[in-house]
Each structure stands twice: as C-alpha cells, then as structure tokens.
C-alpha cells in the first residue's frame, strides 16, 4: 500500500462517526492456545452498548453489561451484572456494579449478593476521557470497540482513564494507530502490556493479539455463535468437574527433605495448550517468571551449594533465563511480588542450569525437587525441554 493510500484510509477512519455500530449481535471468541477461555456477544447503537461476556476460569460466569453512550460515543454510565452460569436469571446476582461518569468524577456502587459492598464502592477522580474496567482477563472487546469508535483515531494517540471498583490507582489505557488496519491498546498499569487489534475500514475489531501480554490470548471476531448454548455447555462441564473449572495456571508446591534440608518451591503451573513454548511463549535469552501468577517462591532452612555457589538458608523468588542449550537460574532476594515484577537489582545469585530436550512433551509446567547422590536436584520441565541443577547441603 502506498503512503498516500494509507493516509486516505486513516483520514476516512478518523472521519466516520461511530462507524462500528451494529444492530445485529457481534461475536468475539478468545483462545489461549487451543483452549477457548471466553466468548462475547454485543450490540451497539448510537446511544447504547449492550453485551454478555462469558468466562470459563476459574468459575464459569457471565458478565452482562449495559453502557449508556453520549453524543460522541463516550460512555456515560455502565451497569455490569455478574452471575454464575446456569443460575436462575431472576435471582439476586453474585455482583452488580453501577458506574456513572461526569467530567472528572466517577461514582461507583457495588453490591455483592444483593448487599452493598462499601469497600469497593466510592468516588474516583480522573482527567480527560474515561473507560470502565471490568477487572477481568480476557476483558470485554465490545468495550474496546466502543473506545476505538469514540476515539476516531487518525494518526493520533488517545488515552482513557481506566476506572474500576475498589481502592487503588487510576491507570490509563492508550490507543495508538499502527496502520490503516491495526491499533495498539497499551496499559500504563503494566509497562510493556500491549494488545494489538486488527480493524476493518468501518472500525470493527476483527481480532485481538494479546500474546505480548501475560495473558497471552488471541481473540477473533466470528460471523455467528450460539452463545446461549456455549453457556449451557460450559456450565455442564463445570458441574461435571466438581463445581469449578479451576485456575488456568493452578498453584502447586514441590517439597522435599534433602540431607536434613527442607526445600519448598511454591509456584503456578501453566499448560501448553497446543502452543510452542520455548523460543515462543517463553522467549530465549530473556528473564522468565518460571511459572505463572505470583512470583515462584523458593525456601530452604539450610544452606545449599550449587556448584561452588552457596545459597544461604532463607526465602527467594526464582526466575530463569532459558536458552536452546541451557539456562540461568536466578535467586532473587525480593519476595511476595507478582510474577511480572522482576527487579534485577535484587538478584542474589545466578547459577547454571543444564538443558536437554525431552519426549514426549510435558503438557503442564512442573518443578521438581528430588534426592540425587549425596545431595539433590531441582528441575523445570515443560513442553520439550527440561532444565536442571544439582546441589548439596552445606554441612
């Protein structure tokens, strides 16, 4: 495409008001690898956005939202009703959130099971344009599309204050035009967080690539979907699963006593879900959180020796730098943080891990601690790779 043609398309996109309006339902399917984790149905008119977001994890639930729109497509208010899938639609919802936005103040009212939640309700101030935040991932792409429509992006960058229930800061979501058919949604809350939307000439979102975020999902607009049947199917699957689908990356603990040393690793276990992991989901030669969710915790009550390196008794977070032939295991002195909050200045020591290819592939990431010879070994296995390091207990 020539530069002149691209400029013409960008100008048209900026000029068309509320171009992505649709009186018939739009459908977005969100996948994590081969696993469908969310589906959404929504309609848009000049003064109203209404939709349903169905989430699979950790419990199957629906979020029905209704937004009242202003003359420029801005969201003046949003009512969100959360229910467990399969429950009586006339019963009191598990949660209801009503958010009203003026020029600089948001008033938020939250009810849980019909009772006011004063800890989550309240007022928040902000500057500029505003966007309601549902507080879930994957999020509502119907709301994303409304933000894109009201922004009328040409070559501009537009920022929205993200308003969510509860205390805490007010981050922003920033829309940046990347080309005639691409817009980036970035967050100031998580530096480096970027979701890239493919859009058509009318401003409709055709797909969202969030693989560069910690969520790592990919969403796609589809022509049709039996939304209500998916709700029933997921609710039935959840009931057969014991009443909960569980976390996408469930927590686990590896424990072992090695020559009198009690070694404990607390971590979360993501699944492969049909994806290529190392060199893709986990890039080569970059610090990896070594699991999911909260930072992986390592505790020992005796000094351990890795090669010639002594790791004193205590608690650390574990991080790795994988390569095709080996890896570095990082013991970091900061503890209790989320797995995206790595600070190199808190590194205590780095030790070598030996890498090897394994078969068959390991579906779910696993950390092992086991006796070996006069000491023990710690190992990390996922997909077609295993990394390990032997250690002894300092006497």
C-alpha positions as CSV (number, residue, x, y, z in Angstrom):
1,X,0.0,0.0,0.0
2,X,1.4,3.5,-0.9
3,X,1.9,6.2,1.7
4,X,-0.8,8.3,0.0
5,X,-3.4,5.4,0.1
6,X,-2.7,4.7,3.8
7,X,-3.1,8.4,4.6
8,X,-6.5,8.5,2.8
9,X,-7.7,5.4,4.7
10,X,-6.6,6.8,8.1
11,X,-8.4,10.1,7.3
12,X,-11.6,8.1,6.5
13,X,-11.3,6.1,9.7
14,X,-11.0,9.3,11.7
15,X,-13.9,11.0,10.0
16,X,-16.6,8.3,10.2
17,X,-18.6,8.7,13.4
18,X,-19.4,5.6,15.4
19,X,-18.6,3.5,12.3
20,X,-18.7,0.2,14.1
21,X,-22.4,0.4,15.1
22,X,-24.2,-2.9,14.6
23,X,-27.8,-3.6,15.4
24,X,-27.2,-7.3,15.0
25,X,-25.0,-9.2,17.5
26,X,-21.3,-9.2,17.1
27,X,-19.3,-12.2,18.5
28,X,-15.7,-12.5,19.7
29,X,-14.1,-15.8,20.7
30,X,-10.9,-15.6,22.9
31,X,-8.5,-18.6,23.0
32,X,-5.4,-19.4,25.0
33,X,-3.7,-21.8,22.6
34,X,-6.3,-24.4,21.7
35,X,-8.4,-23.7,24.8
36,X,-11.4,-21.3,24.3
37,X,-11.4,-19.2,27.5
38,X,-14.0,-16.6,26.8
39,X,-16.8,-15.7,24.3
40,X,-18.6,-12.4,24.0
41,X,-21.7,-11.2,22.3
42,X,-22.6,-7.5,22.0
43,X,-24.7,-5.0,20.1
44,X,-24.1,-1.3,19.5
45,X,-26.3,1.6,18.6
46,X,-25.8,5.4,18.7
47,X,-26.7,5.7,22.4
48,X,-26.3,2.2,23.8
49,X,-23.8,-0.7,24.1
50,X,-25.0,-4.0,25.5
51,X,-23.2,-7.3,25.8
52,X,-22.5,-10.5,27.5
53,X,-19.0,-11.7,28.4
54,X,-18.8,-15.4,29.2
55,X,-15.6,-16.5,31.1
56,X,-14.5,-20.1,31.7
57,X,-11.9,-19.7,34.5
58,X,-11.7,-20.0,37.5
59,X,-15.5,-20.4,37.5
60,X,-17.9,-20.2,34.6
61,X,-19.7,-16.9,34.9
62,X,-21.4,-14.3,32.7
63,X,-21.0,-10.6,32.9
64,X,-23.9,-8.7,31.3
65,X,-23.1,-5.1,30.7
66,X,-25.1,-2.1,29.5
67,X,-23.5,1.2,28.7
68,X,-25.3,4.5,28.1
69,X,-23.5,6.5,25.4
70,X,-23.1,10.2,24.9
71,X,-23.3,12.1,21.6
72,X,-19.6,11.4,20.8
73,X,-19.8,7.8,21.7
74,X,-18.4,8.3,25.1
75,X,-19.5,6.0,27.9
76,X,-21.6,8.0,30.4
77,X,-22.5,5.0,32.6
78,X,-22.0,1.3,32.8
79,X,-24.1,-1.4,34.7
80,X,-22.4,-4.8,35.0
81,X,-24.2,-7.8,36.4
82,X,-22.2,-10.9,37.3
83,X,-23.9,-14.3,37.6
84,X,-22.7,-17.9,37.9
85,X,-23.5,-19.7,34.7
86,X,-26.6,-21.9,34.9
87,X,-28.1,-20.0,37.9
88,X,-31.7,-18.5,37.9
89,X,-31.5,-15.3,35.8
90,X,-34.2,-13.7,38.1
91,X,-32.2,-14.5,41.3
92,X,-30.1,-11.9,43.1
93,X,-26.8,-11.7,41.1
94,X,-23.4,-12.5,42.6
95,X,-22.3,-9.0,41.9
96,X,-23.7,-5.8,40.4
97,X,-21.6,-2.7,39.6
98,X,-23.0,0.6,38.5
99,X,-20.5,3.2,37.4
100,X,-21.5,6.8,36.5
101,X,-19.1,9.2,34.9
102,X,-19.1,13.0,34.8
103,X,-16.4,15.3,33.5
104,X,-13.9,14.4,36.2
105,X,-15.6,12.2,38.8
106,X,-16.7,8.5,38.7
107,X,-19.3,7.3,41.2
108,X,-19.2,3.5,41.7
109,X,-21.8,1.5,43.5
110,X,-21.1,-2.2,44.1
111,X,-23.4,-4.9,45.5
112,X,-22.4,-8.5,46.3
113,X,-25.3,-10.9,46.6
114,X,-27.7,-8.0,47.0
115,X,-25.8,-6.3,49.8
116,X,-23.8,-3.0,49.4
117,X,-20.0,-3.5,49.3
118,X,-18.7,-0.3,50.8
119,X,-15.1,-1.4,50.4
120,X,-15.5,-1.4,46.6
121,X,-17.9,1.5,46.2
122,X,-17.0,5.1,46.2
123,X,-15.8,8.1,44.1
124,X,-12.8,8.4,41.9
125,X,-11.4,11.5,40.2
126,X,-9.8,11.4,36.8
127,X,-8.8,13.7,33.9
128,X,-9.8,13.5,30.3
129,X,-11.7,10.6,28.7
130,X,-12.7,7.6,30.8
131,X,-13.1,3.9,30.2
132,X,-14.8,1.5,32.6
133,X,-12.6,-1.5,33.6
134,X,-14.4,-4.8,34.2
135,X,-11.4,-6.1,36.1
136,X,-11.2,-9.5,34.4
137,X,-8.9,-11.0,31.8
138,X,-9.8,-11.6,29.0
139,X,-11.6,-8.3,29.1
140,X,-14.6,-7.0,27.1
141,X,-13.7,-6.3,23.5
142,X,-17.1,-4.8,23.0
143,X,-16.0,-2.0,25.3
144,X,-12.6,-1.9,23.4
145,X,-14.5,-1.4,20.2
146,X,-16.6,1.4,21.7
147,X,-13.4,3.2,22.9
148,X,-11.9,2.8,19.4
149,X,-15.1,4.2,17.8
150,X,-15.4,7.2,20.1
151,X,-11.7,7.9,19.8
152,X,-11.9,8.4,16.0
153,X,-8.2,7.7,15.6
154,X,-6.4,9.2,12.7
155,X,-2.7,9.3,13.3
156,X,-3.4,10.3,16.9
157,X,-2.9,8.7,20.2
158,X,-5.8,8.7,22.6
159,X,-5.7,8.0,26.3
160,X,-8.5,6.9,28.6
161,X,-8.5,6.8,32.4
162,X,-9.4,3.2,33.5
163,X,-11.9,3.2,36.3
164,X,-12.5,0.0,38.3
165,X,-14.2,-0.6,41.7
166,X,-12.2,-0.6,44.8
167,X,-9.3,1.5,46.1
168,X,-6.0,1.9,44.2
169,X,-4.5,4.0,41.4
170,X,-6.3,5.0,38.2
171,X,-4.1,3.7,35.3
172,X,-4.7,4.6,31.7
173,X,-5.3,2.6,28.5
174,X,-3.7,4.2,25.5
175,X,-4.9,3.7,21.9
176,X,-2.2,4.1,19.2
177,X,-2.8,3.8,15.5
178,X,-0.2,1.4,14.0
179,X,-1.5,1.5,10.4
180,X,-4.7,1.5,8.4
181,X,-5.8,-1.8,9.8
182,X,-4.1,-2.0,13.2
183,X,-4.4,-0.3,16.6
184,X,-2.4,-1.0,19.8
185,X,-4.1,-0.9,23.2
186,X,-1.4,-0.3,25.9
187,X,-1.7,-0.1,29.6
188,X,0.2,2.2,32.0
189,X,-0.5,-0.2,34.8
190,X,1.7,-2.9,33.4
191,X,4.6,-1.4,31.5
192,X,5.1,-3.3,28.2
193,X,1.5,-4.5,28.1
194,X,0.3,-4.3,24.5
195,X,-2.7,-5.8,22.8
196,X,-2.9,-5.3,19.0
197,X,-6.3,-5.1,17.4
198,X,-6.9,-5.8,13.7
199,X,-9.7,-3.5,12.5
200,X,-11.6,-3.1,9.3
201,X,-12.3,0.2,7.4
202,X,-15.5,0.6,9.4
203,X,-13.7,0.5,12.8
204,X,-14.9,-3.0,13.7
205,X,-12.4,-5.1,15.7
206,X,-11.6,-8.3,13.7
207,X,-9.2,-9.8,16.2
208,X,-7.0,-9.0,19.2
209,X,-3.5,-10.4,19.7
210,X,-2.6,-10.3,23.4
211,X,0.3,-12.8,23.1
212,X,2.8,-10.0,24.1
213,X,1.0,-9.7,27.5
214,X,1.0,-12.0,30.5
215,X,-2.5,-13.2,29.4
216,X,-1.2,-14.4,26.0
217,X,-4.6,-14.9,24.5
218,X,-5.7,-14.4,20.9
219,X,-9.3,-13.2,20.1
220,X,-11.2,-13.4,16.8
221,X,-14.5,-12.0,15.6
222,X,-16.7,-14.7,14.2
223,X,-19.8,-14.4,12.0
224,X,-22.1,-16.3,14.3
225,X,-22.2,-18.2,17.6
226,X,-24.8,-20.0,19.6
227,X,-23.8,-18.0,22.8
228,X,-26.6,-19.4,25.0
229,X,-25.6,-23.0,24.1
230,X,-22.0,-22.3,25.0
231,X,-23.1,-21.0,28.4
232,X,-25.1,-24.3,29.0
233,X,-22.2,-26.4,27.7
234,X,-19.6,-24.8,30.0
235,X,-22.0,-24.8,33.0
236,X,-22.5,-28.6,32.5
237,X,-18.7,-29.2,32.1
238,X,-18.1,-27.2,35.3
239,X,-20.7,-29.3,37.2
240,X,-19.1,-32.5,36.0
241,X,-15.7,-31.0,37.1
242,X,-16.8,-30.7,40.7
243,X,-18.3,-27.2,40.6
244,X,-15.4,-25.2,39.4
245,X,-13.2,-25.1,36.3
246,X,-10.2,-24.1,38.4
247,X,-7.4,-21.6,37.6
248,X,-5.9,-21.5,34.2
249,X,-2.5,-21.9,35.8
250,X,-3.3,-23.7,39.2
251,X,-0.9,-23.4,42.2
252,X,1.2,-26.3,43.3
253,X,4.1,-26.9,45.7
254,X,7.2,-29.1,45.4
255,X,8.6,-30.2,48.7
256,X,11.5,-32.5,49.6
257,X,13.8,-33.1,52.5
258,X,17.4,-33.4,51.3
259,X,20.0,-34.5,53.9
260,X,18.1,-32.6,56.6
261,X,17.3,-29.5,54.5
262,X,13.6,-28.8,53.9
263,X,13.3,-27.4,50.4
264,X,9.9,-25.9,49.3
265,X,9.0,-24.4,45.9
266,X,5.6,-22.7,45.7
267,X,4.6,-21.9,42.1
268,X,1.8,-21.9,39.5
269,X,1.6,-24.4,36.6
270,X,0.6,-23.1,33.1
271,X,-0.4,-25.5,30.4
272,X,1.0,-25.9,26.9
273,X,-2.5,-25.9,25.2
274,X,-1.1,-26.7,21.8
275,X,1.4,-23.9,21.8
276,X,5.2,-23.9,21.1
277,X,6.6,-22.8,24.5
278,X,10.3,-22.2,24.5
279,X,11.5,-19.7,21.9
280,X,7.9,-18.5,21.5
281,X,5.7,-18.1,24.6
282,X,8.8,-18.1,26.7
283,X,11.4,-16.2,24.6
284,X,15.0,-17.3,24.5
285,X,17.6,-15.3,26.4
286,X,15.1,-13.3,28.4
287,X,14.2,-13.4,32.1
288,X,11.1,-15.7,32.6
289,X,8.9,-15.7,35.6
290,X,9.3,-19.5,35.8
291,X,5.6,-20.4,36.1
292,X,2.6,-18.1,36.2
293,X,0.7,-15.7,38.5
294,X,2.6,-14.8,41.6
295,X,6.4,-15.0,41.5
296,X,7.7,-18.5,42.2
297,X,8.9,-18.8,45.8
298,X,11.9,-20.9,47.0
299,X,12.5,-21.6,50.6
300,X,15.3,-23.6,52.3
301,X,16.1,-23.9,56.0
302,X,19.7,-24.9,55.4
303,X,22.5,-23.5,53.2
304,X,22.6,-25.1,49.8
305,X,25.6,-25.4,47.4
306,X,25.1,-25.2,43.6
307,X,28.5,-26.0,42.1
308,X,30.7,-23.6,44.1
309,X,27.9,-21.1,44.8
310,X,26.3,-21.1,48.3
311,X,22.6,-20.2,48.6
312,X,22.1,-19.4,52.3
313,X,19.0,-20.6,54.2
314,X,16.1,-18.3,53.6
315,X,13.4,-17.4,51.1
316,X,13.9,-16.2,47.5
317,X,11.9,-15.9,44.3
318,X,13.1,-18.0,41.3
319,X,13.5,-16.7,37.8
320,X,15.2,-18.3,34.8
321,X,16.8,-17.2,31.5
322,X,16.3,-20.1,29.1
323,X,18.5,-20.7,26.0
324,X,18.4,-23.5,23.5
325,X,21.3,-25.3,25.2
326,X,21.0,-24.3,28.9
327,X,19.7,-21.7,31.2
328,X,20.5,-19.5,34.2
329,X,18.6,-19.9,37.5
330,X,18.2,-16.7,39.4
331,X,17.7,-16.5,43.1
332,X,16.2,-13.1,43.8
333,X,16.0,-11.6,47.3
334,X,12.7,-9.9,46.7
335,X,9.7,-12.0,47.8
336,X,5.9,-11.7,47.8
337,X,5.6,-9.9,44.4
338,X,3.6,-10.7,41.3
339,X,5.4,-12.7,38.6
340,X,5.7,-9.6,36.3
341,X,7.6,-7.6,39.0
342,X,11.2,-8.7,38.4
343,X,13.9,-6.4,39.6
344,X,17.5,-7.3,38.6
345,X,19.0,-5.2,41.3
346,X,17.5,-7.6,43.9
347,X,19.3,-10.7,42.3
348,X,21.2,-12.6,44.9
349,X,23.0,-15.0,42.6
350,X,22.7,-16.8,39.2
351,X,23.6,-20.4,38.8
352,X,23.9,-22.6,35.7
353,X,21.1,-25.0,34.6
354,X,21.7,-27.9,32.2
355,X,19.2,-28.1,29.4
356,X,18.0,-31.1,27.4
357,X,15.2,-32.0,25.0
358,X,12.7,-34.5,26.3
359,X,10.0,-36.6,24.7
360,X,7.0,-36.9,25.0
361,X,6.3,-33.2,25.6
362,X,5.2,-32.2,29.1
363,X,1.7,-30.6,28.9
364,X,1.8,-28.8,32.2
365,X,4.8,-26.9,33.6
366,X,6.3,-28.8,36.6
367,X,9.1,-28.0,39.1
368,X,10.7,-31.0,40.8
369,X,13.0,-31.3,43.8
370,X,14.4,-34.8,44.4
371,X,17.4,-36.5,46.1
372,X,20.3,-37.3,43.9
373,X,23.5,-38.9,45.1
374,X,24.9,-37.1,48.1
375,X,22.6,-34.2,47.5
376,X,19.6,-33.2,45.4
377,X,18.5,-31.8,42.1
378,X,16.0,-29.1,41.1
379,X,14.4,-29.4,37.7
380,X,12.0,-27.4,35.5
381,X,10.1,-29.3,32.8
382,X,7.7,-28.0,30.1
383,X,6.9,-28.8,26.5
384,X,10.0,-30.4,25.0
385,X,12.6,-29.0,27.5
386,X,14.0,-29.8,30.9
387,X,16.4,-27.7,32.8
388,X,18.1,-28.9,36.0
389,X,20.8,-28.2,38.5
390,X,22.3,-30.5,41.2
391,X,23.0,-29.2,44.7
392,X,24.3,-30.3,48.0
393,X,23.5,-29.3,51.6
394,X,26.3,-27.4,53.3
395,X,27.5,-29.2,56.3
